[in-house]
Amino acid sequence: MIVKKNVIACELHDYIEVACMYGYQLKLILKDGQAMEGKAVDIVQSADHRELLVIDGGNHQQVDLMTLSKIQVLTPNAKFTEVVF
Protein backbone atom coordinates (compact mmCIF):
# COMPACT_ATOMS: atom_id res chain seq x y z
CA MET A 1 0.00 0.00 0.00
CA ILE A 2 1.29 3.45 -0.93
CA VAL A 3 0.60 6.23 1.54
CA LYS A 4 0.94 9.78 0.29
CA LYS A 5 2.46 12.23 2.72
CA ASN A 6 2.02 15.96 2.69
CA VAL A 7 -1.28 16.15 0.84
CA ILE A 8 -4.23 18.29 1.81
CA ALA A 9 -7.67 16.86 2.57
CA CYS A 10 -9.78 16.03 -0.49
CA GLU A 11 -12.55 18.51 0.37
CA LEU A 12 -9.98 21.33 0.59
CA HIS A 13 -8.45 20.24 -2.70
CA ASP A 14 -11.92 20.45 -4.28
CA TYR A 15 -12.18 24.15 -3.39
CA ILE A 16 -8.87 24.83 -5.12
CA GLU A 17 -10.02 22.93 -8.21
CA VAL A 18 -13.23 25.00 -8.35
CA ALA A 19 -11.20 28.21 -8.00
CA CYS A 20 -9.03 27.15 -10.95
CA MET A 21 -12.01 26.03 -13.04
CA TYR A 22 -13.73 29.42 -12.66
CA GLY A 23 -10.54 31.50 -12.65
CA TYR A 24 -11.29 33.07 -9.28
CA GLN A 25 -9.20 35.97 -8.05
CA LEU A 26 -7.72 34.80 -4.74
CA LYS A 27 -5.91 36.18 -1.74
CA LEU A 28 -3.68 33.47 -0.28
CA ILE A 29 -2.50 33.58 3.31
CA LEU A 30 0.45 31.27 3.92
CA LYS A 31 1.35 29.56 7.19
CA ASP A 32 4.34 31.92 7.57
CA GLY A 33 1.98 34.94 7.43
CA GLN A 34 2.91 35.96 3.89
CA ALA A 35 0.00 37.06 1.68
CA MET A 36 -0.28 37.07 -2.12
CA GLU A 37 -3.02 37.70 -4.65
CA GLY A 38 -3.67 36.35 -8.11
CA LYS A 39 -6.03 34.51 -10.41
CA ALA A 40 -6.22 30.75 -9.84
CA VAL A 41 -4.89 29.07 -12.98
CA ASP A 42 -4.06 25.41 -12.36
CA ILE A 43 -2.72 22.78 -9.99
CA VAL A 44 0.56 21.19 -11.06
CA GLN A 45 2.88 18.62 -9.56
CA SER A 46 6.54 19.36 -8.93
CA ALA A 47 9.36 16.96 -9.74
CA ASP A 48 9.40 15.91 -6.07
CA HIS A 49 5.62 15.23 -6.16
CA ARG A 50 4.43 18.32 -4.27
CA GLU A 51 1.16 19.85 -5.42
CA LEU A 52 1.44 23.48 -6.44
CA LEU A 53 -1.29 26.04 -7.08
CA VAL A 54 -0.44 28.25 -10.04
CA ILE A 55 -1.72 31.80 -9.65
CA ASP A 56 -1.36 34.73 -12.03
CA GLY A 57 -0.83 38.07 -10.35
CA GLY A 58 0.96 39.64 -13.29
CA ASN A 59 3.36 36.74 -13.46
CA HIS A 60 2.77 33.04 -12.80
CA GLN A 61 3.66 31.94 -9.28
CA GLN A 62 3.55 28.43 -7.87
CA VAL A 63 2.44 27.98 -4.28
CA ASP A 64 2.89 24.68 -2.43
CA LEU A 65 -0.56 23.60 -1.19
CA MET A 66 1.01 22.49 2.10
CA THR A 67 2.00 26.11 2.87
CA LEU A 68 -1.58 27.45 2.65
CA SER A 69 -3.27 28.70 5.80
CA LYS A 70 -6.28 30.43 4.21
CA ILE A 71 -7.75 31.26 0.83
CA GLN A 72 -10.04 34.26 0.45
CA VAL A 73 -11.99 34.54 -2.80
CA LEU A 74 -12.06 38.12 -4.11
CA THR A 75 -14.26 37.34 -7.12
CA PRO A 76 -17.86 38.60 -6.57
CA ASN A 77 -20.65 35.98 -6.42
CA ALA A 78 -18.21 33.08 -6.17
CA LYS A 79 -19.37 29.61 -5.10
CA PHE A 80 -17.46 30.07 -1.82
CA THR A 81 -15.69 32.96 -0.09
CA GLU A 82 -13.09 31.48 2.23
CA VAL A 83 -11.31 28.21 2.98
CA VAL A 84 -9.22 27.67 6.11
CA PHE A 85 -6.61 24.91 6.00
mmCIF file as gemmi writes it, N, C-alpha and C atoms, coordinates in Angstrom:
data_model
loop_
_atom_site.group_PDB
_atom_site.id
_atom_site.type_symbol
_atom_site.label_atom_id
_atom_site.label_alt_id
_atom_site.label_comp_id
_atom_site.label_asym_id
_atom_site.label_entity_id
_atom_site.label_seq_id
_atom_site.pdbx_PDB_ins_code
_atom_site.Cartn_x
_atom_site.Cartn_y
_atom_site.Cartn_z
_atom_site.occupancy
_atom_site.B_iso_or_equiv
_atom_site.pdbx_formal_charge
_atom_site.auth_seq_id
_atom_site.auth_asym_id
_atom_site.pdbx_PDB_model_num
ATOM 1 N N . MET Axp A 1 ? 0.836 -1.179 0 1 0 ? 1 A 1
ATOM 2 C CA . MET Axp A 1 ? 0 0 0 1 0 ? 1 A 1
ATOM 3 C C . MET Axp A 1 ? 0.886 1.249 0 1 0 ? 1 A 1
ATOM 4 N N . ILE Axp A 2 ? 0.551 2.207 -0.853 1 0 ? 2 A 1
ATOM 5 C CA . ILE Axp A 2 ? 1.294 3.455 -0.933 1 0 ? 2 A 1
ATOM 6 C C . ILE Axp A 2 ? 0.532 4.518 -0.161 1 0 ? 2 A 1
ATOM 7 N N . VAL Axp A 3 ? 1.205 5.161 0.759 1 0 ? 3 A 1
ATOM 8 C CA . VAL Axp A 3 ? 0.597 6.229 1.543 1 0 ? 3 A 1
ATOM 9 C C . VAL Axp A 3 ? 1.248 7.53 1.122 1 0 ? 3 A 1
ATOM 10 N N . LYS Axp A 4 ? 0.423 8.47 0.676 1 0 ? 4 A 1
ATOM 11 C CA . LYS Axp A 4 ? 0.942 9.781 0.289 1 0 ? 4 A 1
ATOM 12 C C . LYS Axp A 4 ? 1.089 10.643 1.529 1 0 ? 4 A 1
ATOM 13 N N . LYS Axp A 5 ? 2.225 11.293 1.631 1 0 ? 5 A 1
ATOM 14 C CA . LYS Axp A 5 ? 2.459 12.226 2.718 1 0 ? 5 A 1
ATOM 15 C C . LYS Axp A 5 ? 2.341 13.631 2.168 1 0 ? 5 A 1
ATOM 16 N N . ASN Axp A 6 ? 2.057 14.545 3.06 1 0 ? 6 A 1
ATOM 17 C CA . ASN Axp A 6 ? 2.023 15.958 2.69 1 0 ? 6 A 1
ATOM 18 C C . ASN Axp A 6 ? 1.011 16.258 1.582 1 0 ? 6 A 1
ATOM 19 N N . VAL Axp A 7 ? -0.2 15.775 1.756 1 0 ? 7 A 1
ATOM 20 C CA . VAL Axp A 7 ? -1.281 16.145 0.842 1 0 ? 7 A 1
ATOM 21 C C . VAL Axp A 7 ? -2.405 16.745 1.682 1 0 ? 7 A 1
ATOM 22 N N . ILE Axp A 8 ? -3.127 17.675 1.084 1 0 ? 8 A 1
ATOM 23 C CA . ILE Axp A 8 ? -4.232 18.294 1.813 1 0 ? 8 A 1
ATOM 24 C C . ILE Axp A 8 ? -5.47 17.407 1.698 1 0 ? 8 A 1
ATOM 25 N N . ALA Axp A 9 ? -6.425 17.633 2.568 1 0 ? 9 A 1
ATOM 26 C CA . ALA Axp A 9 ? -7.67 16.86 2.565 1 0 ? 9 A 1
ATOM 27 C C . ALA Axp A 9 ? -8.411 17.052 1.243 1 0 ? 9 A 1
ATOM 28 N N . CYS Axp A 10 ? -9.083 16.015 0.806 1 0 ? 10 A 1
ATOM 29 C CA . CYS Axp A 10 ? -9.783 16.029 -0.489 1 0 ? 10 A 1
ATOM 30 C C . CYS Axp A 10 ? -10.775 17.183 -0.608 1 0 ? 10 A 1
ATOM 31 N N . GLU Axp A 11 ? -11.543 17.447 0.46 1 0 ? 11 A 1
ATOM 32 C CA . GLU Axp A 11 ? -12.546 18.512 0.37 1 0 ? 11 A 1
ATOM 33 C C . GLU Axp A 11 ? -11.886 19.88 0.202 1 0 ? 11 A 1
ATOM 34 N N . LEU Axp A 12 ? -10.703 20.07 0.776 1 0 ? 12 A 1
ATOM 35 C CA . LEU Axp A 12 ? -9.979 21.335 0.594 1 0 ? 12 A 1
ATOM 36 C C . LEU Axp A 12 ? -9.422 21.425 -0.83 1 0 ? 12 A 1
ATOM 37 N N . HIS Axp A 13 ? -8.962 20.305 -1.329 1 0 ? 13 A 1
ATOM 38 C CA . HIS Axp A 13 ? -8.446 20.238 -2.703 1 0 ? 13 A 1
ATOM 39 C C . HIS Axp A 13 ? -9.554 20.598 -3.693 1 0 ? 13 A 1
ATOM 40 N N . ASP Axp A 14 ? -10.776 20.16 -3.409 1 0 ? 14 A 1
ATOM 41 C CA . ASP Axp A 14 ? -11.924 20.453 -4.282 1 0 ? 14 A 1
ATOM 42 C C . ASP Axp A 14 ? -12.152 21.954 -4.419 1 0 ? 14 A 1
ATOM 43 N N . TYR Axp A 15 ? -12.006 22.695 -3.324 1 0 ? 15 A 1
ATOM 44 C CA . TYR Axp A 15 ? -12.176 24.152 -3.387 1 0 ? 15 A 1
ATOM 45 C C . TYR Axp A 15 ? -11.15 24.775 -4.33 1 0 ? 15 A 1
ATOM 46 N N . ILE Axp A 16 ? -9.925 24.293 -4.262 1 0 ? 16 A 1
ATOM 47 C CA . ILE Axp A 16 ? -8.872 24.831 -5.122 1 0 ? 16 A 1
ATOM 48 C C . ILE Axp A 16 ? -9.171 24.504 -6.58 1 0 ? 16 A 1
ATOM 49 N N . GLU Axp A 17 ? -9.663 23.307 -6.846 1 0 ? 17 A 1
ATOM 50 C CA . GLU Axp A 17 ? -10.018 22.93 -8.213 1 0 ? 17 A 1
ATOM 51 C C . GLU Axp A 17 ? -11.139 23.816 -8.762 1 0 ? 17 A 1
ATOM 52 N N . VAL Axp A 18 ? -12.133 24.115 -7.929 1 0 ? 18 A 1
ATOM 53 C CA . VAL Axp A 18 ? -13.231 25 -8.347 1 0 ? 18 A 1
ATOM 54 C C . VAL Axp A 18 ? -12.687 26.395 -8.644 1 0 ? 18 A 1
ATOM 55 N N . ALA Axp A 19 ? -11.8 26.888 -7.785 1 0 ? 19 A 1
ATOM 56 C CA . ALA Axp A 19 ? -11.204 28.212 -7.998 1 0 ? 19 A 1
ATOM 57 C C . ALA Axp A 19 ? -10.463 28.265 -9.33 1 0 ? 19 A 1
ATOM 58 N N . CYS Axp A 20 ? -9.749 27.205 -9.673 1 0 ? 20 A 1
ATOM 59 C CA . CYS Axp A 20 ? -9.031 27.146 -10.948 1 0 ? 20 A 1
ATOM 60 C C . CYS Axp A 20 ? -10.013 27.061 -12.121 1 0 ? 20 A 1
ATOM 61 N N . MET Axp A 21 ? -11.037 26.239 -11.972 1 0 ? 21 A 1
ATOM 62 C CA . MET Axp A 21 ? -12.006 26.031 -13.04 1 0 ? 21 A 1
ATOM 63 C C . MET Axp A 21 ? -12.704 27.349 -13.423 1 0 ? 21 A 1
ATOM 64 N N . TYR Axp A 22 ? -13.023 28.161 -12.41 1 0 ? 22 A 1
ATOM 65 C CA . TYR Axp A 22 ? -13.733 29.421 -12.656 1 0 ? 22 A 1
ATOM 66 C C . TYR Axp A 22 ? -12.788 30.626 -12.755 1 0 ? 22 A 1
ATOM 67 N N . GLY Axp A 23 ? -11.494 30.402 -12.564 1 0 ? 23 A 1
ATOM 68 C CA . GLY Axp A 23 ? -10.537 31.502 -12.65 1 0 ? 23 A 1
ATOM 69 C C . GLY Axp A 23 ? -10.739 32.562 -11.586 1 0 ? 23 A 1
ATOM 70 N N . TYR Axp A 24 ? -11.051 32.129 -10.369 1 0 ? 24 A 1
ATOM 71 C CA . TYR Axp A 24 ? -11.293 33.069 -9.283 1 0 ? 24 A 1
ATOM 72 C C . TYR Axp A 24 ? -10.041 33.871 -8.945 1 0 ? 24 A 1
ATOM 73 N N . GLN Axp A 25 ? -10.261 35.118 -8.583 1 0 ? 25 A 1
ATOM 74 C CA . GLN Axp A 25 ? -9.201 35.969 -8.051 1 0 ? 25 A 1
ATOM 75 C C . GLN Axp A 25 ? -9.098 35.634 -6.561 1 0 ? 25 A 1
ATOM 76 N N . LEU Axp A 26 ? -7.905 35.274 -6.102 1 0 ? 26 A 1
ATOM 77 C CA . LEU Axp A 26 ? -7.722 34.804 -4.739 1 0 ? 26 A 1
ATOM 78 C C . LEU Axp A 26 ? -6.733 35.66 -3.967 1 0 ? 26 A 1
ATOM 79 N N . LYS Axp A 27 ? -6.925 35.689 -2.655 1 0 ? 27 A 1
ATOM 80 C CA . LYS Axp A 27 ? -5.906 36.176 -1.736 1 0 ? 27 A 1
ATOM 81 C C . LYS Axp A 27 ? -5.485 34.964 -0.926 1 0 ? 27 A 1
ATOM 82 N N . LEU Axp A 28 ? -4.209 34.613 -1.002 1 0 ? 28 A 1
ATOM 83 C CA . LEU Axp A 28 ? -3.679 33.465 -0.281 1 0 ? 28 A 1
ATOM 84 C C . LEU Axp A 28 ? -2.94 33.947 0.958 1 0 ? 28 A 1
ATOM 85 N N . ILE Axp A 29 ? -3.232 33.337 2.086 1 0 ? 29 A 1
ATOM 86 C CA . ILE Axp A 29 ? -2.495 33.584 3.314 1 0 ? 29 A 1
ATOM 87 C C . ILE Axp A 29 ? -1.713 32.304 3.6 1 0 ? 29 A 1
ATOM 88 N N . LEU Axp A 30 ? -0.395 32.437 3.687 1 0 ? 30 A 1
ATOM 89 C CA . LEU Axp A 30 ? 0.451 31.274 3.92 1 0 ? 30 A 1
ATOM 90 C C . LEU Axp A 30 ? 0.691 31.084 5.416 1 0 ? 30 A 1
ATOM 91 N N . LYS Axp A 31 ? 1.131 29.891 5.78 1 0 ? 31 A 1
ATOM 92 C CA . LYS Axp A 31 ? 1.353 29.565 7.188 1 0 ? 31 A 1
ATOM 93 C C . LYS Axp A 31 ? 2.396 30.467 7.829 1 0 ? 31 A 1
ATOM 94 N N . ASP Axp A 32 ? 3.31 31.022 7.03 1 0 ? 32 A 1
ATOM 95 C CA . ASP Axp A 32 ? 4.339 31.924 7.572 1 0 ? 32 A 1
ATOM 96 C C . ASP Axp A 32 ? 3.851 33.371 7.667 1 0 ? 32 A 1
ATOM 97 N N . GLY Axp A 33 ? 2.562 33.614 7.34 1 0 ? 33 A 1
ATOM 98 C CA . GLY Axp A 33 ? 1.983 34.941 7.433 1 0 ? 33 A 1
ATOM 99 C C . GLY Axp A 33 ? 2.052 35.746 6.145 1 0 ? 33 A 1
ATOM 100 N N . GLN Axp A 34 ? 2.803 35.265 5.175 1 0 ? 34 A 1
ATOM 101 C CA . GLN Axp A 34 ? 2.91 35.957 3.887 1 0 ? 34 A 1
ATOM 102 C C . GLN Axp A 34 ? 1.564 35.921 3.171 1 0 ? 34 A 1
ATOM 103 N N . ALA Axp A 35 ? 1.24 36.996 2.444 1 0 ? 35 A 1
ATOM 104 C CA . ALA Axp A 35 ? 0.001 37.064 1.675 1 0 ? 35 A 1
ATOM 105 C C . ALA Axp A 35 ? 0.337 37.354 0.22 1 0 ? 35 A 1
ATOM 106 N N . MET Axp A 36 ? -0.455 36.783 -0.692 1 0 ? 36 A 1
ATOM 107 C CA . MET Axp A 36 ? -0.284 37.07 -2.117 1 0 ? 36 A 1
ATOM 108 C C . MET Axp A 36 ? -1.634 36.988 -2.791 1 0 ? 36 A 1
ATOM 109 N N . GLU Axp A 37 ? -1.759 37.695 -3.904 1 0 ? 37 A 1
ATOM 110 C CA . GLU Axp A 37 ? -3.016 37.695 -4.652 1 0 ? 37 A 1
ATOM 111 C C . GLU Axp A 37 ? -2.757 37.323 -6.095 1 0 ? 37 A 1
ATOM 112 N N . GLY Axp A 38 ? -3.765 36.691 -6.695 1 0 ? 38 A 1
ATOM 113 C CA . GLY Axp A 38 ? -3.674 36.349 -8.105 1 0 ? 38 A 1
ATOM 114 C C . GLY Axp A 38 ? -4.861 35.506 -8.53 1 0 ? 38 A 1
ATOM 115 N N . LYS Axp A 39 ? -4.973 35.334 -9.831 1 0 ? 39 A 1
ATOM 116 C CA . LYS Axp A 39 ? -6.033 34.515 -10.411 1 0 ? 39 A 1
ATOM 117 C C . LYS Axp A 39 ? -5.613 33.052 -10.373 1 0 ? 39 A 1
ATOM 118 N N . ALA Axp A 40 ? -6.497 32.191 -9.872 1 0 ? 40 A 1
ATOM 119 C CA . ALA Axp A 40 ? -6.22 30.748 -9.839 1 0 ? 40 A 1
ATOM 120 C C . ALA Axp A 40 ? -6.172 30.23 -11.27 1 0 ? 40 A 1
ATOM 121 N N . VAL Axp A 41 ? -5.082 29.544 -11.617 1 0 ? 41 A 1
ATOM 122 C CA . VAL Axp A 41 ? -4.887 29.075 -12.98 1 0 ? 41 A 1
ATOM 123 C C . VAL Axp A 41 ? -4.942 27.552 -13.075 1 0 ? 41 A 1
ATOM 124 N N . ASP Axp A 42 ? -4.17 26.871 -12.22 1 0 ? 42 A 1
ATOM 125 C CA . ASP Axp A 42 ? -4.057 25.413 -12.358 1 0 ? 42 A 1
ATOM 126 C C . ASP Axp A 42 ? -3.397 24.837 -11.11 1 0 ? 42 A 1
ATOM 127 N N . ILE Axp A 43 ? -3.469 23.52 -11.003 1 0 ? 43 A 1
ATOM 128 C CA . ILE Axp A 43 ? -2.718 22.785 -9.995 1 0 ? 43 A 1
ATOM 129 C C . ILE Axp A 43 ? -1.736 21.902 -10.753 1 0 ? 43 A 1
ATOM 130 N N . VAL Axp A 44 ? -0.469 21.996 -10.401 1 0 ? 44 A 1
ATOM 131 C CA . VAL Axp A 44 ? 0.56 21.191 -11.059 1 0 ? 44 A 1
ATOM 132 C C . VAL Axp A 44 ? 1.325 20.406 -10.004 1 0 ? 44 A 1
ATOM 133 N N . GLN Axp A 45 ? 2.072 19.423 -10.466 1 0 ? 45 A 1
ATOM 134 C CA . GLN Axp A 45 ? 2.882 18.615 -9.558 1 0 ? 45 A 1
ATOM 135 C C . GLN Axp A 45 ? 4.355 18.881 -9.839 1 0 ? 45 A 1
ATOM 136 N N . SER Axp A 46 ? 5.108 19.105 -8.787 1 0 ? 46 A 1
ATOM 137 C CA . SER Axp A 46 ? 6.537 19.364 -8.931 1 0 ? 46 A 1
ATOM 138 C C . SER Axp A 46 ? 7.273 18.046 -9.162 1 0 ? 46 A 1
ATOM 139 N N . ALA Axp A 47 ? 8.535 18.153 -9.503 1 0 ? 47 A 1
ATOM 140 C CA . ALA Axp A 47 ? 9.36 16.959 -9.741 1 0 ? 47 A 1
ATOM 141 C C . ALA Axp A 47 ? 9.439 16.075 -8.495 1 0 ? 47 A 1
ATOM 142 N N . ASP Axp A 48 ? 9.344 16.695 -7.317 1 0 ? 48 A 1
ATOM 143 C CA . ASP Axp A 48 ? 9.401 15.912 -6.066 1 0 ? 48 A 1
ATOM 144 C C . ASP Axp A 48 ? 7.995 15.61 -5.527 1 0 ? 48 A 1
ATOM 145 N N . HIS Axp A 49 ? 6.994 15.659 -6.421 1 0 ? 49 A 1
ATOM 146 C CA . HIS Axp A 49 ? 5.616 15.226 -6.157 1 0 ? 49 A 1
ATOM 147 C C . HIS Axp A 49 ? 4.836 16.116 -5.197 1 0 ? 49 A 1
ATOM 148 N N . ARG Axp A 50 ? 5.237 17.368 -5.042 1 0 ? 50 A 1
ATOM 149 C CA . ARG Axp A 50 ? 4.432 18.315 -4.267 1 0 ? 50 A 1
ATOM 150 C C . ARG Axp A 50 ? 3.383 18.911 -5.19 1 0 ? 50 A 1
ATOM 151 N N . GLU Axp A 51 ? 2.215 19.205 -4.63 1 0 ? 51 A 1
ATOM 152 C CA . GLU Axp A 51 ? 1.16 19.849 -5.419 1 0 ? 51 A 1
ATOM 153 C C . GLU Axp A 51 ? 1.288 21.354 -5.272 1 0 ? 51 A 1
ATOM 154 N N . LEU Axp A 52 ? 1.242 22.041 -6.411 1 0 ? 52 A 1
ATOM 155 C CA . LEU Axp A 52 ? 1.439 23.484 -6.441 1 0 ? 52 A 1
ATOM 156 C C . LEU Axp A 52 ? 0.258 24.163 -7.113 1 0 ? 52 A 1
ATOM 157 N N . LEU Axp A 53 ? -0.25 25.21 -6.48 1 0 ? 53 A 1
ATOM 158 C CA . LEU Axp A 53 ? -1.287 26.042 -7.079 1 0 ? 53 A 1
ATOM 159 C C . LEU Axp A 53 ? -0.593 27.106 -7.907 1 0 ? 53 A 1
ATOM 160 N N . VAL Axp A 54 ? -0.983 27.206 -9.169 1 0 ? 54 A 1
ATOM 161 C CA . VAL Axp A 54 ? -0.444 28.247 -10.038 1 0 ? 54 A 1
ATOM 162 C C . VAL Axp A 54 ? -1.417 29.42 -10.014 1 0 ? 54 A 1
ATOM 163 N N . ILE Axp A 55 ? -0.896 30.588 -9.627 1 0 ? 55 A 1
ATOM 164 C CA . ILE Axp A 55 ? -1.716 31.804 -9.654 1 0 ? 55 A 1
ATOM 165 C C . ILE Axp A 55 ? -1.041 32.828 -10.557 1 0 ? 55 A 1
ATOM 166 N N . ASP Axp A 56 ? -1.86 33.684 -11.142 1 0 ? 56 A 1
ATOM 167 C CA . ASP Axp A 56 ? -1.356 34.729 -12.029 1 0 ? 56 A 1
ATOM 168 C C . ASP Axp A 56 ? -1.686 36.078 -11.429 1 0 ? 56 A 1
ATOM 169 N N . GLY Axp A 57 ? -0.667 36.729 -10.902 1 0 ? 57 A 1
ATOM 170 C CA . GLY Axp A 57 ? -0.826 38.067 -10.354 1 0 ? 57 A 1
ATOM 171 C C . GLY Axp A 57 ? 0.042 39.046 -11.129 1 0 ? 57 A 1
ATOM 172 N N . GLY Axp A 58 ? 0.085 38.863 -12.434 1 0 ? 58 A 1
ATOM 173 C CA . GLY Axp A 58 ? 0.963 39.644 -13.292 1 0 ? 58 A 1
ATOM 174 C C . GLY Axp A 58 ? 2.089 38.776 -13.821 1 0 ? 58 A 1
ATOM 175 N N . ASN Axp A 59 ? 2.437 37.788 -13.032 1 0 ? 59 A 1
ATOM 176 C CA . ASN Axp A 59 ? 3.36 36.737 -13.458 1 0 ? 59 A 1
ATOM 177 C C . ASN Axp A 59 ? 2.91 35.441 -12.777 1 0 ? 59 A 1
ATOM 178 N N . HIS Axp A 60 ? 3.203 34.316 -13.374 1 0 ? 60 A 1
ATOM 179 C CA . HIS Axp A 60 ? 2.774 33.042 -12.8 1 0 ? 60 A 1
ATOM 180 C C . HIS Axp A 60 ? 3.648 32.693 -11.593 1 0 ? 60 A 1
ATOM 181 N N . GLN Axp A 61 ? 2.978 32.388 -10.487 1 0 ? 61 A 1
ATOM 182 C CA . GLN Axp A 61 ? 3.662 31.942 -9.283 1 0 ? 61 A 1
ATOM 183 C C . GLN Axp A 61 ? 3.12 30.57 -8.917 1 0 ? 61 A 1
ATOM 184 N N . GLN Axp A 62 ? 3.975 29.749 -8.339 1 0 ? 62 A 1
ATOM 185 C CA . GLN Axp A 62 ? 3.555 28.435 -7.87 1 0 ? 62 A 1
ATOM 186 C C . GLN Axp A 62 ? 3.631 28.42 -6.353 1 0 ? 62 A 1
ATOM 187 N N . VAL Axp A 63 ? 2.532 27.995 -5.732 1 0 ? 63 A 1
ATOM 188 C CA . VAL Axp A 63 ? 2.438 27.983 -4.277 1 0 ? 63 A 1
ATOM 189 C C . VAL Axp A 63 ? 2.173 26.548 -3.826 1 0 ? 63 A 1
ATOM 190 N N . ASP Axp A 64 ? 3.05 26.035 -2.978 1 0 ? 64 A 1
ATOM 191 C CA . ASP Axp A 64 ? 2.891 24.682 -2.435 1 0 ? 64 A 1
ATOM 192 C C . ASP Axp A 64 ? 1.607 24.641 -1.603 1 0 ? 64 A 1
ATOM 193 N N . LEU Axp A 65 ? 0.721 23.695 -1.909 1 0 ? 65 A 1
ATOM 194 C CA . LEU Axp A 65 ? -0.556 23.6 -1.194 1 0 ? 65 A 1
ATOM 195 C C . LEU Axp A 65 ? -0.356 23.386 0.305 1 0 ? 65 A 1
ATOM 196 N N . MET Axp A 66 ? 0.75 22.757 0.683 1 0 ? 66 A 1
ATOM 197 C CA . MET Axp A 66 ? 1.005 22.493 2.103 1 0 ? 66 A 1
ATOM 198 C C . MET Axp A 66 ? 1.357 23.76 2.876 1 0 ? 66 A 1
ATOM 199 N N . THR Axp A 67 ? 1.649 24.856 2.183 1 0 ? 67 A 1
ATOM 200 C CA . THR Axp A 67 ? 1.998 26.11 2.866 1 0 ? 67 A 1
ATOM 201 C C . THR Axp A 67 ? 0.779 27.003 3.082 1 0 ? 67 A 1
ATOM 202 N N . LEU Axp A 68 ? -0.377 26.615 2.548 1 0 ? 68 A 1
ATOM 203 C CA . LEU Axp A 68 ? -1.577 27.453 2.649 1 0 ? 68 A 1
ATOM 204 C C . LEU Axp A 68 ? -2.179 27.407 4.05 1 0 ? 68 A 1
ATOM 205 N N . SER Axp A 69 ? -2.553 28.585 4.541 1 0 ? 69 A 1
ATOM 206 C CA . SER Axp A 69 ? -3.275 28.697 5.799 1 0 ? 69 A 1
ATOM 207 C C . SER Axp A 69 ? -4.737 29.06 5.534 1 0 ? 69 A 1
ATOM 208 N N . LYS Axp A 70 ? -4.927 29.976 4.542 1 0 ? 70 A 1
ATOM 209 C CA . LYS Axp A 70 ? -6.278 30.429 4.214 1 0 ? 70 A 1
ATOM 210 C C . LYS Axp A 70 ? -6.328 30.92 2.775 1 0 ? 70 A 1
ATOM 211 N N . ILE Axp A 71 ? -7.466 30.688 2.141 1 0 ? 71 A 1
ATOM 212 C CA . ILE Axp A 71 ? -7.749 31.26 0.825 1 0 ? 71 A 1
ATOM 213 C C . ILE Axp A 71 ? -8.987 32.127 0.967 1 0 ? 71 A 1
ATOM 214 N N . GLN Axp A 72 ? -8.887 33.369 0.511 1 0 ? 72 A 1
ATOM 215 C CA . GLN Axp A 72 ? -10.041 34.258 0.449 1 0 ? 72 A 1
ATOM 216 C C . GLN Axp A 72 ? -10.331 34.507 -1.023 1 0 ? 72 A 1
ATOM 217 N N . VAL Axp A 73 ? -11.596 34.332 -1.411 1 0 ? 73 A 1
ATOM 218 C CA . VAL Axp A 73 ? -11.989 34.544 -2.799 1 0 ? 73 A 1
ATOM 219 C C . VAL Axp A 73 ? -12.42 35.997 -2.958 1 0 ? 73 A 1
ATOM 220 N N . LEU Axp A 74 ? -11.77 36.707 -3.878 1 0 ? 74 A 1
ATOM 221 C CA . LEU Axp A 74 ? -12.058 38.123 -4.114 1 0 ? 74 A 1
ATOM 222 C C . LEU Axp A 74 ? -13.062 38.322 -5.246 1 0 ? 74 A 1
ATOM 223 N N . THR Axp A 75 ? -13.322 37.273 -6.013 1 0 ? 75 A 1
ATOM 224 C CA . THR Axp A 75 ? -14.265 37.337 -7.124 1 0 ? 75 A 1
ATOM 225 C C . THR Axp A 75 ? -15.697 37.456 -6.587 1 0 ? 75 A 1
ATOM 226 N N . PRO Axp A 76 ? -16.47 38.459 -7.032 1 0 ? 76 A 1
ATOM 227 C CA . PRO Axp A 76 ? -17.858 38.595 -6.567 1 0 ? 76 A 1
ATOM 228 C C . PRO Axp A 76 ? -18.711 37.392 -6.983 1 0 ? 76 A 1
ATOM 229 N N . ASN Axp A 77 ? -19.675 37.065 -6.15 1 0 ? 77 A 1
ATOM 230 C CA . ASN Axp A 77 ? -20.65 35.984 -6.418 1 0 ? 77 A 1
ATOM 231 C C . ASN Axp A 77 ? -20.006 34.628 -6.667 1 0 ? 77 A 1
ATOM 232 N N . ALA Axp A 78 ? -18.888 34.366 -6.029 1 0 ? 78 A 1
ATOM 233 C CA . ALA Axp A 78 ? -18.213 33.078 -6.168 1 0 ? 78 A 1
ATOM 234 C C . ALA Axp A 78 ? -18.996 31.991 -5.428 1 0 ? 78 A 1
ATOM 235 N N . LYS Axp A 79 ? -18.683 30.745 -5.726 1 0 ? 79 A 1
ATOM 236 C CA . LYS Axp A 79 ? -19.37 29.61 -5.099 1 0 ? 79 A 1
ATOM 237 C C . LYS Axp A 79 ? -19 29.465 -3.621 1 0 ? 79 A 1
ATOM 238 N N . PHE Axp A 80 ? -17.877 30.051 -3.21 1 0 ? 80 A 1
ATOM 239 C CA . PHE Axp A 80 ? -17.455 30.068 -1.816 1 0 ? 80 A 1
ATOM 240 C C . PHE Axp A 80 ? -16.617 31.33 -1.597 1 0 ? 80 A 1
ATOM 241 N N . THR Axp A 81 ? -16.412 31.708 -0.354 1 0 ? 81 A 1
ATOM 242 C CA . THR Axp A 81 ? -15.688 32.957 -0.09 1 0 ? 81 A 1
ATOM 243 C C . THR Axp A 81 ? -14.382 32.76 0.656 1 0 ? 81 A 1
ATOM 244 N N . GLU Axp A 82 ? -14.288 31.674 1.428 1 0 ? 82 A 1
ATOM 245 C CA . GLU Axp A 82 ? -13.086 31.482 2.229 1 0 ? 82 A 1
ATOM 246 C C . GLU Axp A 82 ? -12.899 30.006 2.557 1 0 ? 82 A 1
ATOM 247 N N . VAL Axp A 83 ? -11.651 29.576 2.572 1 0 ? 83 A 1
ATOM 248 C CA . VAL Axp A 83 ? -11.306 28.213 2.978 1 0 ? 83 A 1
ATOM 249 C C . VAL Axp A 83 ? -10.137 28.326 3.956 1 0 ? 83 A 1
ATOM 250 N N . VAL Axp A 84 ? -10.286 27.688 5.104 1 0 ? 84 A 1
ATOM 251 C CA . VAL Axp A 84 ? -9.22 27.671 6.107 1 0 ? 84 A 1
ATOM 252 C C . VAL Axp A 84 ? -8.624 26.267 6.139 1 0 ? 84 A 1
ATOM 253 N N . PHE Axp A 85 ? -7.306 26.207 6.056 1 0 ? 85 A 1
ATOM 254 C CA . PHE Axp A 85 ? -6.611 24.908 6.001 1 0 ? 85 A 1
ATOM 255 C C . PHE Axp A 85 ? -6.135 24.474 7.367 1 0 ? 85 A 1
